[in-house]
């Protein structure tokens, strides 16, 4: 999310409207806004319909607690990004879905770790491309 915040102007210039989806409560959504500086709308998916529909995964305890993951969590905490993930299911992994104005899914990335999001440059490359063909689901490389 930090990458998105730092590239907010670039995204807006290309007409990208970011939405954050969480399966957590409205109160926790507000915590994300307050503590993570999120400026985009947060959509609540408490039944996880979107998570299931887009095939988003649940991480293993090893994925979340590996030495690499712990090191990344520590760096985030010391960089001022708050504490470890809060919420009712800390094992739920995310993904990124880019839907064009016609409703065509242009990018669909299923994260395999909490840290393997696509870069903003890769999102912008898809936005700027001429192709309007739908894409298959991609598994991230984390």
Secondary structure, DSSP 8 states (H G I E B T S, - for coil): -HHHHHTHHHHHHTT---EEEESS-HHHHHHHHHHH---SEEEE-TT-HHHHHTT--B--HHHHHSHHHHHHHHHHHHTT--SS--SS-TTB--EEEEE-TTS-EEEEEE-SSTT----HHHHHHHHHSS-------EE---
